[in-house]
Amino acid sequence: MKILVTGGLGFIGSHTVVELQQAGFEVVIIDNCSNSSENVLEGIKAITGQTPEFVKMDLRDKNAVEEFFSAHRDISGVIHFAASKAVGESVEKPLLYYENNLNTLVYILQQLSGLKSANFIFSSSCTVYGQADQMPITEDAPVKPAESPYGNTKQIGEEIIRDSCRVYSQLKAISLRYFNPIGAHPSAEIGELPIGVPQNLVPFITQTGVGLRDKLSVFGDDYPTEDGTCIRDYIHVVDLAKAHVVALQRLLEAKNDSNYEVFNIGTGTGSSVLEVINSFERVAGKELNYKVVDRRPGDVIKAYADTAKANKVLGWKANSTLDDAMASAWKWEQKIRG
């Protein structure tokens, strides 16, 4: 079966392409390379032995989307990653985020709604929960007002998909709300490639560890947590990629309970910023230069998943430890700086 992966050269997308190919799927990637590189194709080939079909295009071009689907009538499913994802940038450039994250989603769904059957996996986020009232966070937790335009695009995106599924019975969709993806493929052939200063903790840690950054800033140590730092659910990107394949197979095999479903994808364990730093120091065998600074506006105190639904209904669970993920991230960082 042929599967379209939008944003398939990105961090999570590329790892998902690998897992799809290893599960026997034929993959077509669409990416505009605004936050990725065509070199990733070489890494995918090095792991799987096959190069996926690649189409360089901008999904904001509605005519190009129509032409693509006209030429690829044999697509059995779509996994949609393509989106801008930097929270801070979204605050500064809200219209860019609304155009890129919502228009592209609408254009793809318009094409899928015209097919006899369509299977769609959406890359959503735990940001939809904001600062949840209870831990761990279940799928039934209320969706809170978004803290950023980026978070809002994930909320609105889910609403667009849900509304579409109500009307188009042939459209089946799953939104995967994932927590904090980290790490790299164990082969170190693909991994996270942040452009400029990393927005996320782990690449900043590994770049500091390798000497690219002077020191890591820890934003606040006075939160109501055991060590005073924020807590997140860090999931190995390979485990996350496998969840996309399992979710897609659920739709393809018509095992879904309704034509729109939502699952949390995480480890179910919260780790503090200092615990992540300690994990890095363990696997790297070196101390990290870091400094505690003032809190950063918009940071929630705690966010970690209740994974019971994904474990039971999808039959998926995260297998890698925090140390596994940090070791793979460090191996990748050393390779790309080598």
TIMARSE-215094 format. One record per residue (C-alpha): residue in three letters; x, y, z; chain. Coordinates in nm, 2 decimals, decimal comma, padded with zeros to 4 digits. Layout:
+------+--------+--------+--------+------+
: tinu :   east :  north :     up : zafi :
+------+--------+--------+--------+------+
:  ALA :      X :      Y :      Z :    A :
...
+------+--------+--------+--------+------+
END
This chain:
+------+--------+--------+--------+------+
: tinu :   east :  north :     up : zafi :
+------+--------+--------+--------+------+
:  MET :  00,00 :  00,00 :  00,00 :    A :
:  LYS :  00,12 :  00,35 : -00,08 :    A :
:  ILE :  00,12 :  00,60 :  00,21 :    A :
:  LEU :  00,17 :  00,98 :  00,18 :    A :
:  VAL :  00,38 :  01,13 :  00,45 :    A :
:  THR :  00,37 :  01,51 :  00,45 :    A :
:  GLY :  00,67 :  01,67 :  00,62 :    A :
:  GLY :  00,84 :  01,33 :  00,58 :    A :
:  LEU :  01,19 :  01,48 :  00,59 :    A :
:  GLY :  01,14 :  01,63 :  00,93 :    A :
:  PHE :  01,24 :  01,49 :  01,27 :    A :
:  ILE :  00,93 :  01,27 :  01,35 :    A :
:  GLY :  00,83 :  01,24 :  00,98 :    A :
:  SER :  01,16 :  01,08 :  00,87 :    A :
:  HIS :  01,16 :  00,83 :  01,16 :    A :
:  THR :  00,80 :  00,74 :  01,07 :    A :
:  VAL :  00,89 :  00,69 :  00,70 :    A :
:  VAL :  01,16 :  00,44 :  00,82 :    A :
:  GLU :  00,90 :  00,24 :  01,03 :    A :
:  LEU :  00,65 :  00,24 :  00,74 :    A :
:  GLN :  00,90 :  00,11 :  00,50 :    A :
:  GLN :  01,02 : -00,16 :  00,75 :    A :
:  ALA :  00,65 : -00,26 :  00,79 :    A :
:  GLY :  00,62 : -00,31 :  00,41 :    A :
:  PHE :  00,45 :  00,01 :  00,30 :    A :
:  GLU :  00,55 :  00,21 : -00,01 :    A :
:  VAL :  00,60 :  00,57 :  00,09 :    A :
:  VAL :  00,57 :  00,91 : -00,09 :    A :
:  ILE :  00,71 :  01,21 :  00,09 :    A :
:  ILE :  00,59 :  01,57 :  00,04 :    A :
:  ASP :  00,81 :  01,84 :  00,20 :    A :
:  ASN :  00,90 :  02,19 :  00,11 :    A :
:  CYS :  01,23 :  02,17 :  00,30 :    A :
:  SER :  01,17 :  02,49 :  00,49 :    A :
:  ASN :  01,28 :  02,32 :  00,81 :    A :
:  SER :  01,44 :  02,00 :  00,68 :    A :
:  SER :  01,70 :  01,88 :  00,42 :    A :
:  GLU :  01,68 :  01,65 :  00,12 :    A :
:  ASN :  01,99 :  01,48 :  00,26 :    A :
:  VAL :  01,76 :  01,30 :  00,50 :    A :
:  LEU :  01,66 :  01,08 :  00,21 :    A :
:  GLU :  02,02 :  00,93 :  00,22 :    A :
:  GLY :  01,98 :  00,85 :  00,59 :    A :
:  ILE :  01,65 :  00,68 :  00,53 :    A :
:  LYS :  01,80 :  00,47 :  00,25 :    A :
:  ALA :  02,10 :  00,38 :  00,47 :    A :
:  ILE :  01,86 :  00,23 :  00,72 :    A :
:  THR :  01,59 :  00,06 :  00,50 :    A :
:  GLY :  01,78 :  00,00 :  00,18 :    A :
:  GLN :  01,52 :  00,19 : -00,02 :    A :
:  THR :  01,47 :  00,56 : -00,11 :    A :
:  PRO :  01,11 :  00,68 : -00,08 :    A :
:  GLU :  00,95 :  00,87 : -00,36 :    A :
:  PHE :  01,00 :  01,24 : -00,28 :    A :
:  VAL :  00,80 :  01,54 : -00,41 :    A :
:  LYS :  00,93 :  01,88 : -00,32 :    A :
:  MET :  00,63 :  02,11 : -00,30 :    A :
:  ASP :  00,45 :  02,36 : -00,08 :    A :
:  LEU :  00,12 :  02,24 :  00,05 :    A :
:  ARG :  00,00 :  02,60 :  00,07 :    A :
:  ASP : -00,03 :  02,58 : -00,31 :    A :
:  LYS : -00,39 :  02,45 : -00,35 :    A :
:  ASN : -00,35 :  02,38 : -00,72 :    A :
:  ALA : -00,03 :  02,18 : -00,65 :    A :
:  VAL : -00,21 :  01,97 : -00,39 :    A :
:  GLU : -00,50 :  01,90 : -00,64 :    A :
:  GLU : -00,25 :  01,80 : -00,91 :    A :
:  PHE : -00,06 :  01,57 : -00,67 :    A :
:  PHE : -00,37 :  01,38 : -00,58 :    A :
:  SER : -00,48 :  01,36 : -00,94 :    A :
:  ALA : -00,15 :  01,20 : -01,02 :    A :
:  HIS : -00,14 :  00,97 : -00,72 :    A :
:  ARG : -00,48 :  00,80 : -00,71 :    A :
:  ASP : -00,35 :  00,49 : -00,54 :    A :
:  ILE : -00,27 :  00,65 : -00,20 :    A :
:  SER : -00,42 :  00,43 :  00,08 :    A :
:  GLY : -00,35 :  00,67 :  00,37 :    A :
:  VAL : -00,20 :  01,00 :  00,47 :    A :
:  ILE :  00,01 :  01,08 :  00,77 :    A :
:  HIS :  00,02 :  01,46 :  00,81 :    A :
:  PHE :  00,32 :  01,61 :  00,98 :    A :
:  ALA :  00,38 :  01,92 :  00,76 :    A :
:  ALA :  00,34 :  02,22 :  00,99 :    A :
:  SER :  00,54 :  02,50 :  01,15 :    A :
:  LYS :  00,61 :  02,41 :  01,51 :    A :
:  ALA :  00,81 :  02,68 :  01,70 :    A :
:  VAL :  00,59 :  02,82 :  01,98 :    A :
:  GLY :  00,79 :  03,14 :  02,02 :    A :
:  GLU :  00,79 :  03,21 :  01,64 :    A :
:  SER :  00,41 :  03,15 :  01,63 :    A :
:  VAL :  00,36 :  03,43 :  01,88 :    A :
:  GLU :  00,56 :  03,66 :  01,65 :    A :
:  LYS :  00,42 :  03,54 :  01,32 :    A :
:  PRO :  00,06 :  03,42 :  01,39 :    A :
:  LEU : -00,07 :  03,46 :  01,03 :    A :
:  LEU :  00,22 :  03,25 :  00,89 :    A :
:  TYR :  00,12 :  02,97 :  01,14 :    A :
:  TYR : -00,25 :  02,99 :  01,06 :    A :
:  GLU : -00,18 :  02,98 :  00,69 :    A :
:  ASN :  00,08 :  02,70 :  00,70 :    A :
:  ASN : -00,08 :  02,48 :  00,96 :    A :
:  LEU : -00,45 :  02,52 :  00,87 :    A :
:  ASN : -00,48 :  02,59 :  00,50 :    A :
:  THR : -00,26 :  02,29 :  00,42 :    A :
:  LEU : -00,48 :  02,06 :  00,63 :    A :
:  VAL : -00,79 :  02,19 :  00,46 :    A :
:  TYR : -00,65 :  02,14 :  00,11 :    A :
:  ILE : -00,55 :  01,78 :  00,19 :    A :
:  LEU : -00,89 :  01,69 :  00,35 :    A :
:  GLN : -01,07 :  01,84 :  00,05 :    A :
:  GLN : -00,89 :  01,59 : -00,17 :    A :
:  LEU : -00,95 :  01,30 :  00,07 :    A :
:  SER : -01,32 :  01,38 :  00,10 :    A :
:  GLY : -01,36 :  01,31 : -00,27 :    A :
:  LEU : -01,22 :  00,95 : -00,24 :    A :
:  LYS : -01,42 :  00,63 : -00,18 :    A :
:  SER : -01,23 :  00,57 :  00,13 :    A :
:  ALA : -00,95 :  00,77 :  00,30 :    A :
:  ASN : -00,74 :  00,71 :  00,61 :    A :
:  PHE : -00,58 :  01,01 :  00,78 :    A :
:  ILE : -00,34 :  01,03 :  01,08 :    A :
:  PHE : -00,29 :  01,38 :  01,23 :    A :
:  SER :  00,02 :  01,50 :  01,41 :    A :
:  SER : -00,14 :  01,67 :  01,71 :    A :
:  SER :  00,01 :  01,77 :  02,05 :    A :
:  CYS : -00,03 :  01,77 :  02,42 :    A :
:  THR : -00,03 :  02,15 :  02,40 :    A :
:  VAL : -00,40 :  02,12 :  02,35 :    A :
:  TYR : -00,44 :  02,04 :  02,72 :    A :
:  GLY : -00,25 :  02,35 :  02,84 :    A :
:  GLN : -00,18 :  02,32 :  03,21 :    A :
:  ALA : -00,41 :  02,02 :  03,28 :    A :
:  ASP : -00,60 :  02,00 :  03,61 :    A :
:  GLN : -00,49 :  01,65 :  03,68 :    A :
:  MET : -00,19 :  01,42 :  03,62 :    A :
:  PRO : -00,15 :  01,20 :  03,43 :    A :
:  ILE : -00,35 :  01,36 :  03,14 :    A :
:  THR : -00,62 :  01,14 :  02,99 :    A :
:  GLU : -00,78 :  01,20 :  02,65 :    A :
:  ASP : -01,09 :  01,32 :  02,83 :    A :
:  ALA : -00,91 :  01,61 :  02,99 :    A :
:  PRO : -01,05 :  01,94 :  02,89 :    A :
:  VAL : -00,89 :  02,12 :  02,59 :    A :
:  LYS : -00,78 :  02,45 :  02,74 :    A :
:  PRO : -00,75 :  02,79 :  02,57 :    A :
:  ALA : -00,42 :  02,77 :  02,37 :    A :
:  GLU : -00,11 :  02,95 :  02,51 :    A :
:  SER :  00,02 :  03,02 :  02,16 :    A :
:  PRO : -00,09 :  03,04 :  01,79 :    A :
:  TYR :  00,10 :  02,71 :  01,74 :    A :
:  GLY : -00,11 :  02,54 :  02,01 :    A :
:  ASN : -00,42 :  02,69 :  01,87 :    A :
:  THR : -00,35 :  02,55 :  01,52 :    A :
:  LYS : -00,34 :  02,20 :  01,67 :    A :
:  GLN : -00,68 :  02,26 :  01,85 :    A :
:  ILE : -00,84 :  02,41 :  01,54 :    A :
:  GLY : -00,68 :  02,13 :  01,33 :    A :
:  GLU : -00,85 :  01,87 :  01,54 :    A :
:  GLU : -01,18 :  02,05 :  01,51 :    A :
:  ILE : -01,15 :  02,07 :  01,13 :    A :
:  ILE : -01,08 :  01,69 :  01,11 :    A :
:  ARG : -01,37 :  01,60 :  01,35 :    A :
:  ASP : -01,62 :  01,82 :  01,17 :    A :
:  SER : -01,51 :  01,67 :  00,83 :    A :
:  CYS : -01,54 :  01,31 :  00,96 :    A :
:  ARG : -01,90 :  01,39 :  01,07 :    A :
:  VAL : -01,99 :  01,48 :  00,72 :    A :
:  TYR : -01,77 :  01,25 :  00,50 :    A :
:  SER : -01,84 :  00,89 :  00,62 :    A :
:  GLN : -01,57 :  00,76 :  00,40 :    A :
:  LEU : -01,30 :  00,96 :  00,59 :    A :
:  LYS : -01,15 :  00,79 :  00,89 :    A :
:  ALA : -00,90 :  00,98 :  01,10 :    A :
:  ILE : -00,69 :  00,95 :  01,42 :    A :
:  SER : -00,53 :  01,24 :  01,60 :    A :
:  LEU : -00,22 :  01,15 :  01,79 :    A :
:  ARG : -00,16 :  01,39 :  02,08 :    A :
:  TYR :  00,20 :  01,34 :  02,16 :    A :
:  PHE :  00,41 :  01,47 :  02,43 :    A :
:  ASN :  00,79 :  01,55 :  02,40 :    A :
:  PRO :  00,97 :  01,35 :  02,12 :    A :
:  ILE :  01,34 :  01,32 :  02,17 :    A :
:  GLY :  01,63 :  01,10 :  02,06 :    A :
:  ALA :  01,74 :  00,97 :  01,72 :    A :
:  HIS :  01,74 :  00,65 :  01,52 :    A :
:  PRO :  01,98 :  00,40 :  01,69 :    A :
:  SER :  02,18 :  00,39 :  01,36 :    A :
:  ALA :  02,25 :  00,76 :  01,39 :    A :
:  GLU :  02,16 :  00,79 :  01,02 :    A :
:  ILE :  01,87 :  01,03 :  01,10 :    A :
:  GLY :  01,78 :  01,25 :  01,40 :    A :
:  GLU :  01,67 :  01,60 :  01,50 :    A :
:  LEU :  01,82 :  01,88 :  01,29 :    A :
:  PRO :  01,71 :  02,21 :  01,45 :    A :
:  ILE :  01,78 :  02,52 :  01,24 :    A :
:  GLY :  01,94 :  02,80 :  01,44 :    A :
:  VAL :  01,91 :  02,80 :  01,82 :    A :
:  PRO :  01,71 :  02,49 :  01,94 :    A :
:  GLN :  01,37 :  02,55 :  02,08 :    A :
:  ASN :  01,36 :  02,22 :  02,26 :    A :
:  LEU :  01,55 :  02,10 :  02,57 :    A :
:  VAL :  01,73 :  01,79 :  02,44 :    A :
:  PRO :  01,90 :  01,93 :  02,13 :    A :
:  PHE :  02,01 :  02,22 :  02,34 :    A :
:  ILE :  02,16 :  01,98 :  02,59 :    A :
:  THR :  02,35 :  01,78 :  02,33 :    A :
:  GLN :  02,47 :  02,10 :  02,15 :    A :
:  THR :  02,60 :  02,22 :  02,48 :    A :
:  GLY :  02,76 :  01,88 :  02,55 :    A :
:  VAL :  02,94 :  01,89 :  02,22 :    A :
:  GLY :  03,06 :  02,25 :  02,27 :    A :
:  LEU :  02,84 :  02,43 :  02,02 :    A :
:  ARG :  02,66 :  02,62 :  02,30 :    A :
:  ASP :  02,84 :  02,77 :  02,60 :    A :
:  LYS :  02,58 :  02,66 :  02,85 :    A :
:  LEU :  02,22 :  02,55 :  02,90 :    A :
:  SER :  01,97 :  02,78 :  03,07 :    A :
:  VAL :  01,73 :  02,60 :  03,30 :    A :
:  PHE :  01,42 :  02,82 :  03,32 :    A :
:  GLY :  01,33 :  02,83 :  03,69 :    A :
:  ASP :  01,39 :  02,59 :  03,98 :    A :
:  ASP :  01,11 :  02,72 :  04,20 :    A :
:  TYR :  00,82 :  02,53 :  04,05 :    A :
:  PRO :  00,60 :  02,31 :  04,28 :    A :
:  THR :  00,79 :  01,99 :  04,18 :    A :
:  GLU :  01,03 :  01,76 :  04,36 :    A :
:  ASP :  01,34 :  01,94 :  04,23 :    A :
:  GLY :  01,18 :  02,27 :  04,14 :    A :
:  THR :  01,21 :  02,23 :  03,76 :    A :
:  CYS :  00,93 :  02,17 :  03,50 :    A :
:  ILE :  00,82 :  01,81 :  03,43 :    A :
:  ARG :  00,75 :  01,67 :  03,08 :    A :
:  ASP :  00,69 :  01,33 :  02,93 :    A :
:  TYR :  00,98 :  01,26 :  02,70 :    A :
:  ILE :  00,92 :  00,99 :  02,44 :    A :
:  HIS :  01,18 :  00,83 :  02,21 :    A :
:  VAL :  01,11 :  00,93 :  01,86 :    A :
:  VAL :  01,13 :  00,57 :  01,73 :    A :
:  ASP :  00,85 :  00,47 :  01,98 :    A :
:  LEU :  00,65 :  00,76 :  01,86 :    A :
:  ALA :  00,71 :  00,67 :  01,49 :    A :
:  LYS :  00,59 :  00,32 :  01,56 :    A :
:  ALA :  00,27 :  00,46 :  01,71 :    A :
:  HIS :  00,19 :  00,62 :  01,37 :    A :
:  VAL :  00,22 :  00,29 :  01,19 :    A :
:  VAL :  00,00 :  00,11 :  01,44 :    A :
:  ALA : -00,26 :  00,39 :  01,42 :    A :
:  LEU : -00,26 :  00,37 :  01,04 :    A :
:  GLN : -00,29 : -00,01 :  01,04 :    A :
:  ARG : -00,59 :  00,03 :  01,28 :    A :
:  LEU : -00,77 :  00,24 :  01,01 :    A :
:  LEU : -00,66 :  00,02 :  00,72 :    A :
:  GLU : -00,79 : -00,29 :  00,89 :    A :
:  ALA : -01,12 : -00,11 :  00,99 :    A :
:  LYS : -01,06 : -00,17 :  01,36 :    A :
:  ASN : -01,15 :  00,18 :  01,46 :    A :
:  ASP : -01,45 :  00,23 :  01,69 :    A :
:  SER : -01,56 :  00,56 :  01,52 :    A :
:  ASN : -01,43 :  00,75 :  01,22 :    A :
:  TYR : -01,26 :  01,00 :  01,44 :    A :
:  GLU : -01,04 :  00,89 :  01,73 :    A :
:  VAL : -00,79 :  01,06 :  01,96 :    A :
:  PHE : -00,49 :  00,90 :  02,15 :    A :
:  ASN : -00,23 :  01,03 :  02,38 :    A :
:  ILE :  00,12 :  00,91 :  02,28 :    A :
:  GLY :  00,38 :  00,93 :  02,56 :    A :
:  THR :  00,56 :  00,71 :  02,82 :    A :
:  GLY :  00,33 :  00,78 :  03,11 :    A :
:  THR :  00,62 :  00,90 :  03,31 :    A :
:  GLY :  00,71 :  01,26 :  03,39 :    A :
:  SER :  01,08 :  01,37 :  03,40 :    A :
:  SER :  01,20 :  01,70 :  03,53 :    A :
:  VAL :  01,45 :  01,92 :  03,35 :    A :
:  LEU :  01,72 :  01,82 :  03,60 :    A :
:  GLU :  01,64 :  01,45 :  03,56 :    A :
:  VAL :  01,70 :  01,49 :  03,18 :    A :
:  ILE :  02,03 :  01,67 :  03,24 :    A :
:  ASN :  02,13 :  01,39 :  03,49 :    A :
:  SER :  02,04 :  01,13 :  03,22 :    A :
:  PHE :  02,26 :  01,30 :  02,97 :    A :
:  GLU :  02,55 :  01,32 :  03,21 :    A :
:  ARG :  02,51 :  00,94 :  03,28 :    A :
:  VAL :  02,51 :  00,83 :  02,91 :    A :
:  ALA :  02,77 :  01,09 :  02,79 :    A :
:  GLY :  03,00 :  01,04 :  03,09 :    A :
:  LYS :  03,05 :  01,41 :  03,13 :    A :
:  GLU :  02,92 :  01,70 :  03,32 :    A :
:  LEU :  02,69 :  01,95 :  03,15 :    A :
:  ASN :  02,74 :  02,33 :  03,19 :    A :
:  TYR :  02,41 :  02,47 :  03,29 :    A :
:  LYS :  02,27 :  02,76 :  03,49 :    A :
:  VAL :  01,93 :  02,82 :  03,65 :    A :
:  VAL :  01,77 :  03,14 :  03,52 :    A :
:  ASP :  01,43 :  03,31 :  03,56 :    A :
:  ARG :  01,11 :  03,12 :  03,46 :    A :
:  ARG :  01,01 :  03,14 :  03,09 :    A :
:  PRO :  00,66 :  03,28 :  03,03 :    A :
:  GLY :  00,40 :  03,02 :  02,91 :    A :
:  ASP :  00,57 :  02,71 :  03,05 :    A :
:  VAL :  00,33 :  02,47 :  03,22 :    A :
:  ILE :  00,45 :  02,31 :  03,54 :    A :
:  LYS :  00,37 :  01,95 :  03,46 :    A :
:  ALA :  00,25 :  01,75 :  03,16 :    A :
:  TYR :  00,27 :  01,38 :  03,13 :    A :
:  ALA :  00,04 :  01,13 :  02,96 :    A :
:  ASP : -00,20 :  00,87 :  03,08 :    A :
:  THR : -00,12 :  00,61 :  02,81 :    A :
:  ALA : -00,38 :  00,35 :  02,91 :    A :
:  LYS : -00,60 :  00,41 :  02,61 :    A :
:  ALA : -00,31 :  00,38 :  02,36 :    A :
:  ASN : -00,17 :  00,08 :  02,54 :    A :
:  LYS : -00,51 : -00,10 :  02,55 :    A :
:  VAL : -00,69 :  00,01 :  02,23 :    A :
:  LEU : -00,40 :  00,06 :  01,99 :    A :
:  GLY : -00,20 : -00,22 :  02,14 :    A :
:  TRP :  00,10 :  00,02 :  02,15 :    A :
:  LYS :  00,34 :  00,12 :  02,42 :    A :
:  ALA :  00,67 :  00,31 :  02,46 :    A :
:  ASN :  00,96 :  00,07 :  02,52 :    A :
:  SER :  01,26 :  00,30 :  02,54 :    A :
:  THR :  01,39 :  00,46 :  02,86 :    A :
:  LEU :  01,50 :  00,82 :  02,90 :    A :
:  ASP :  01,86 :  00,70 :  02,91 :    A :
:  ASP :  01,80 :  00,51 :  02,58 :    A :
:  ALA :  01,67 :  00,82 :  02,41 :    A :
:  MET :  01,94 :  01,05 :  02,55 :    A :
:  ALA :  02,21 :  00,80 :  02,44 :    A :
:  SER :  02,07 :  00,80 :  02,08 :    A :
:  ALA :  02,05 :  01,18 :  02,08 :    A :
:  TRP :  02,41 :  01,21 :  02,20 :    A :
:  LYS :  02,53 :  00,96 :  01,94 :    A :
:  TRP :  02,35 :  01,16 :  01,66 :    A :
:  GLU :  02,49 :  01,49 :  01,79 :    A :
:  GLN :  02,84 :  01,36 :  01,79 :    A :
:  LYS :  02,80 :  01,22 :  01,44 :    A :
:  ILE :  02,67 :  01,54 :  01,28 :    A :
:  ARG :  02,94 :  01,75 :  01,45 :    A :
:  GLY :  03,21 :  01,50 :  01,36 :    A :
+------+--------+--------+--------+------+
END
